[in-house]
Structure formats: structure tokens, C-alpha cells
Amino acid sequence: MTRAHIYILGASGFGGGELLRILSGHPAVAGIRVVSRHHAGEPVHKVHPHLRGLVDAKFEAEPDWRWLADSQQPVLFSALGHGELATQFLGLEKKWAEVGLADRLLLVDLSSDFRLDHPGRYAGAYGKPHPAPDLLGTFTYGLTEWKREEIKGARRIANPGCFATAVQLALLPIASTPGLGLLAVSGVTGSSGSGSLPGEGTHHPTRAHDFRAYKPLEHQHEAEVEVMLVAHGAQRHRLAFVPHSAPMVRGIFATVQFEWPEHGGAVVTQSLTDKFRRYYEGSKFVRIVEGTPRVAAVTGSNFCDISVATKGRSVAVMAALDNLVKGMAGQAVQNFNVSLGFPEDTGLRQAACYP
């Protein structure tokens, strides 16, 4: 097994911390170094106290690209803020070329910078032009359960958004079904989805006893789901997504509702459940469950639990996942595994922390 040497950019955030937690026990990882300009020189455990004794590294101000170039398998995970990698990308490519990394580096980006493939779609989703529009379309979209074959051997991978992951996994088995019409999506997320810096969405006193909607019908992750639907020939489907902020730290619970074009009833419930089971039969991290999924049953794990309920022609598909793992760092490691030919669940087959 060729073992990888890894750099993590933006390693002081929640995503960087989860990457370190998962990769520190990954058998295919030979070494990890981490970058955070704000915390340069500080030990990792000062920012991520749960990693004390497991990760002995210190944050660096800048990457040592020659160290990475000396590796048989160089890997870069970017957990930088949205827009930062794209802004720096051309300069980074020049540095990678100088040390012989350009054609060998596996780059997995956890930000929103390269998830979409068209400048107009990016501007519509994020309300501003892309800082490097010529690069759009040069990354493989990293929803493993949809793009597994494309990810194999890919060298630039754009990790999906957390809400986009949950909603797409809830829709993939039936995305090409004609006549579904309006797809009404209600999504709930924990405070960690807003990042590690305190703000209105994460400050405990304003969130702990509250529940509210935000960005109704205009959340940026809609664009990723729409791209998937169009790719499945579902141009006539209409997506209406309302996300909600919940008083929990981790987790996403998404419910997708629509009218099934055939007559409903218990037979349709079983038929749709069987359809989902067949679709995800070869997937390591999607579990089709009875009843309703539970966030507590996936927290800390890379699993996404899905169930289907029907009444007449009304259908509700529900999905639960951990926004920082399957919705972020765990999926990034899953893509790392698939790209480099390791078993897909290497380093990731861990149960949730329950209760």
C-alpha cells in the first residue's frame, strides 16, 4: 500500500479538526502537517483539545511544498473559508509546478469554491462572481454515491455541501422519475454548520432555546441539487428548500416531500423502500432504516440514514447525517479513499456516539 503524506489548509476550523481526527488513525497515511496562519506555532491540541496525545503536530504559517513533493503520494485537503482557495489557486499552481507537484497532487476542497461548473450558476447561488471562473468545471464533484466512477483516479475533487449531501442522497434513487413536480425540502442543521467563529447562528444564548428558518427558498446548496436533478433528466422538477437552525451542535435532518405519479398506499411505501435499498446496495455509508432516521444514530459517523413514508400519493423521504463527517470531512476522506484506490470505508467504519 502506497501511503500518503498530507497537508491540511485551514486546519484550525471544525472541518480541519474532523479531518485530523479521522486521518490520524487512517492506515494509508504516513504523515500529516497542518496550516493555520492565525495559530502558527501553537500545538494542535490547543485548538482541538480532543486530539491531545493523538496528534502531536503544530500549526504552520505556510506549507512546505517540497516536503509534500518528496512523498510518493502527496495529498492536500483544503478546509479554507469559502472563496479563499479559488482566490489563491493560480499562485498555488505555480508553486506546485516549481516543486514537481502539479501532476501528482490529489486536492480535495471542502469549500464551496468548485462545486458548481458554471460562472452564472455560481453567481446565482452565492450572489457574487467567482474569483477564478475559468477553473469551474475542472473539479470532480465529490458526492461519492453518485460520482464514484468519476472520482476514481481524479486529482481535483470538490466536496459537496452538507445540506446538498443529505438532499441529494434522499433524491438520487428517484431523481430520474418523471412527473414528480414540486420537491418541497425542509432541512434542519446544528450550529457547527456555521463554522468555528462565533456568530448569530452559533452563539449559544441565542440558539440554545430557539428554532428558526433562515435563507428560505434561497439557500446556496439548492444549486448543487439542481445540477444533479438536471443530470438525471429532471429539468421539470421544481425544488423549494427551507433550511432551519436547530438547538443542537451537530447533525442534519432533511425531509423531501413530493407527489408520487402512481397510486399510493402501503405497496408504494414498500416499493420505494426496496428501490432505495437496491440503489444503495453497494454503498458503504447509506443505511435504509425503518421508521424515521435519528440524528443521534449518525452523530460522529460517516453514515447517512434514510427512510421513506407514504400516504396516498404523498411521499416523504427523510435523511439524517452528521454535517461535519458525512456532510464534510468524512466524505472528503471517502473521496480520498476512492480516488487513490483504497477500500472506500478505510478509516471511516466507526459507529456513532450514542446516546
N, C-alpha and C positions, 0 to 999 in steps of 0.2 A: 504494500500500500504506500503510494506516494503521499507524504504528509505535508500539510500546508503551513506556510508562515503567513500570519495575518496582521494587518493594521486595521484599527477601528478609528475612524474620524468622528469627532463629536461624541466621544466615549463617556462623557460625564452625565448625559441625559438618561432617561428611563430606558430608551431603546438600546443605548450603549451598555447599560448595566445588565440588561437581559441577554444581550449578545455575549458578554463576558461570563455570565452565569452558565449559559448553555455550552459555549465553546471551551470553557476551562476544563470540562470533562469529556470533550469530544476526542475519540481515539485517533482521528486523522489530522489533528492539529499539533504541530511541532513547536510553535511559538506564537505569542500574541503580544503586540505592542499597541499602545493607546495614545490618542492625541486629544488634548483639550487645552486650548490656549489660556483659558481662564484659570485652570487648575494645574498648570505646568509645574512640575517638580513635586507635586503632592502625591502621596500613595493613593492607590485606587480605593482602598477601604475607607479613606476619609470621606469620600463622596458616596460610595456604595458599601455601607458597613456590613452587609450580609456576606460580602466576599472576603472579609478578613481571614487570612490563613489559607485561602483558596487561590487568590490572585495577588501576587507579590509585586506587580508592576507599578511604576509611577507614570503619571500623565506626562506627555511630552508636548512641547510647544509646536514642533513641526515634525513631520515624518522623516525618517531616514530611508529614502527610497532605495539606496544602494543595498541596505540590509535586506529589503524585500526582494530586490533583483537577484540577490545571491541564492534565493530559495528555488528549489525545483518547482514548487507550486505557489506562486505569490497570489495573495487574496487581499482585497480591500473592501471592507464594509464601511459605507458612509452613512452615519447617523446624524449628519449635519442638519441644521434647520432648513426649512423649505426655501429653495432658491439659492442657497449658498454653493452647493456643488456645481450647479449649472453656471453660475457666475464665474467660478474659478476653473472651469473644465478645460478650456483651451490652454491655459497656462500649465495645468497639471499634465495634460497630454505631452506637452513639450518636455517637461521634466522626466516623464516616464520613458519617452523616446531616448533621452540622453543616457539613461542607465540600462536600456535594453528591456524595459518592462512593457512597452507598448503592445506587443502582440501576445504577451504571456499572462497578463494580469486579468484575474477574474474580479470584476467590480460588481458588487451588489449594493444598490442605492435604496435606502429606506425612506427617502423623502418623496415628495410629490413631483420632483423635477422632470422625470422622464416617463411617467406612467401613460401619458397621452401622446398621440403620434401626429398631432396637427396643431399649428400655432393658434388657429381660430378656436378650436375646441378648448385649448389650454386657457386662452384669454377669457372665453365664456365661463369657464369653471372657476377661475381664480381672480378674475376682474382686473388683470394686468397682462401685458405682453410677456412672453417667455424671454429670459435673458440670453438664450442661445438657441433660437428656433431651428437652426439647421441640424441640431442634434436630435430633435424629436423624430422618433421612428427608428433610431439606431439602437435602442434598448429592447430586449425581450421582456414582455410583460410577465411578471413572476407569480401569477396565480397557478400554482403547481398542478392542481386538479384539472385545470383547463389547458395549460400550455406545457405539459410535461415533456412532450417530444421536442418542442422548440427550445426548452431550457437545457436539454442535454447538450453539452458542449458549448453553450452560449457563454460569451465573455463579458457582456454587459446586461445586467438584469435589473429591472425596475420593480421593486417590491410594491404590491398593491396597498391601498389604504385599508384601514381596519374595518370601517363600515362597508367599504366596497367588497372586501373579502367575504364578510358574512352574507351580504345580499346576493352576491354572485353565486356563492355555494348553495344558497337557497333556491336559486333560479336555474342553474346550469342544466339539470336533468329535464326541464320542461321549457327551456328558452326557445326552442325551435317549434313549439306547438302553436299552430295558427289560431287566431281568434281569441286570445286571452285578453286583449284590450287593455284596460287600465290596471297597472300594477301598483297598488297602494302599499307603501312601505312605512312602517313605524319602527324606529331604531332607538335603543337606549344604550348609553355608554357611561362608563365610570370616569372619574376625574383625571386618572393618569393619561387619558387620551389627549388632554390639553398640554401635556409636557411637564417638565420638572420645575419650571419657573412659576411662582405663584401668580394667579390672575383671577379674574371674576369667575372663571369656570372651575378653578381648583381650590380657591381659598375656603378652608373648612367651615368657618362660621356661616358663610353664605350658601353653602351647598349641603351641609350635613342633614338639614331638615327640610330640603326643598326638592322639587321635581318640576322641570320646565322644558319647554321646547326651545330650540334655537335653530337659526337658519332654515325655517320651514320652507320647503319646496325650492331651496336654492343651495343646498349643501354641495360642496365641490366634488364629493365622491360619486354623485349621480353620473357624472360624465364617464367614469370608468365603467359603470354598469351599463350605460347606454352603448358604449363601444362593444361590449360583449354581446348585448342583445342584437345589435346590427350584424355582428359577425355570424350570428345564428339565424339570420334571415328574419329577424323580428322587428322590422322597421315600423310596423303598425302598432306595436306595443307602446303604451304611454306609462312613464314612470313618475310617480308622485311620492317623494320621500320627505318625511318629517322626523328629524333626529331629536332626541331628548337627553338632557343631562340628569343623571340619577345620583343619589347619595351613596355611592359605592366607589371604591378605588379602582378596581379592575373589572373588565367584562364588557361584552356587547351582547345584547339580545335584540334580534331583528325579526319582525313579523311581516311577511309579504302576503297580501290578500288580493284575490282576483276571482273572476267567474270562470269556471271550467266550461268549455264549449259543449260538453256532453251532459247527460242527466247525472245527478249526483247520488248520494247515499253511501251506505257502508261499503258497497262494492267498489265505488270510485276511491274511497279512502284507502282500501287495501291495494287497489290497482296502482294508485300513485305512490304509496309507500313502497311497493315492490319495484316500481320504476326507479325510485331513488336508490334503493338497495342495489339494483343492477348497475346503475350508473357509477356508483361509488364502490363497487365490489373490489376493485384493485387499489383503492386509495387507503393509505395507512392512517390518515388522521381525520376522516369524516365518519361519524357514527350515526346511524339512523336509529332513533330511540322511540320507545312507546311513550304515550302521554305527551308531556311537554319537556323541552330541554331545560336545564338549570345552569345558570352561570357558575354556581358553586361547584358543579361537577366538572368544569373545564378550567377553572382558575389555576394558573401556574403551568398549564399543559399546552401542547400544540394541537389538541383535539378541537374539532367543531362538531357539536351535537345538533342534529336536525330531526324534526318530526313534521308530520302532515296531519291536518284535521280538515274535515269537510262537513258541510250541512247543505243538503240540496246541491246546488251548483257552486256554492260559495266554498272557496278553498283558502286555508291559511297554512303557509309553510313557515315554520319557526326555526331559527338558528341561534345558537349560543356559542361564544368563543371568548378567549382571553385576548383583549385588544393589544397587549404588549407581547404576546407569544404568537399564537396563530395569526393574529392581526398585525404582527410586526416582526420581532426578532426571530421567533421560532420559524416563521415562514421563510425568513431570509436564510436561515441555516438549512431549511428544507431545500431551498433553491440551490444553495452551495453544494449540498449533497448530490442533487440530481445533475447539476452542471458537471461536476467532477467525477461522476460515476460511482459514488459511494452509495450503499443502500439508503433509501430515502429517509428512513427513520433513525439513521445513525446519530447518536447523541440526543435524540428527541423523544425516545419512548419512555416518558415519565408520566405517572399519574398526577391528577390534580391534587391540590392540598385541600382535603375535605375532612371534617367540616371547617 
